[in-house]
């Protein structure tokens, strides 16, 4: 995969500083100063400021840290990959734009949610003006942990919606995503589930460690309740209507009594449901500008699918590991029971 121009310099002690770089030697210097896990070909994960950032996004992450200016009206959707990002993009876009479009004409019906909500980590550096020129409120997304967010995102009045997911399901979803990214046989050979599992237990996965990611936003959400809404995929699945209402309130556009009476909340939940989105033509046959098939974002959409892939010993091990890491934080995930 093509490595784009890095615009940050290494901090000699930690390899994580953000300064202007002017030449390729410095780019190489930055990369060589960071711990690296090679995945395949020239695709690696770099440990940047404590987070395993995929090489294709590293430049973009450094770029947003340096250049992105958040607005008070921004809505930032943050997540570790495979935690419900696509779902939340659809829900937030629809909730926020419901007075602009009739639900029967909402652009979600013709565009994948990822096209409607730009992913800052790669699109800001590639096309900064397209995001700078968006009218407010902008809905944007990122996979960076809380500690790596651009400064202005944290200090201004922008709102952050964070979604996470049971780590077992997240891992299995992530593994399938890797299989979908590259020819299955190659990925299977290089990355059998056992290997991806072992790496994740060491914290090595896209934007991992998982526990650091969830804890960063969890702690921040407890300190700044009006600014950060912390959600779990399983809770949405259990009662999506409740969360649609909660999201609208958090985003400053609560449903009116009349809207509630007209069933708008339920209609939005249905519109953004897995089955509905998956079966839209655009998500069956369309592709993102990157060439990525839209269908890869809609696999099963079920809670507990990991039980079909992980052995009991793998599940127990990961559950215990995450429990230990989250110990004392107040954050827990419901257990996924393995059927016998
Ligand atoms: P991303 O980080 O690459 O954007 P993300 O959307 O966070 O991916 O996660 C994809 C998961 O959400 C997939 O889970 P699975 O592999 O276990 O099936 C995908 O199926 C699921 N998903 C996508 N859209 C929805 C939706 N509308 N409702 C519920 N789950 C969904």
Boltz pocket constraint, residues with backbone or C-beta under 6 A from the ligand:
constraints:
  - pocket:
      binder: B
      contacts: [[A, 79], [A, 80], [A, 81], [A, 82], [A, 83], [A, 84], [A, 85], [A, 86], [A, 87], [A, 90], [A, 169], [A, 172], [A, 173], [A, 174], [A, 176], [A, 272], [A, 273], [A, 274], [A, 275], [A, 277], [A, 296], [A, 297], [A, 298], [A, 299], [A, 300], [A, 301], [A, 302], [A, 305]]
      max_distance: 6.0
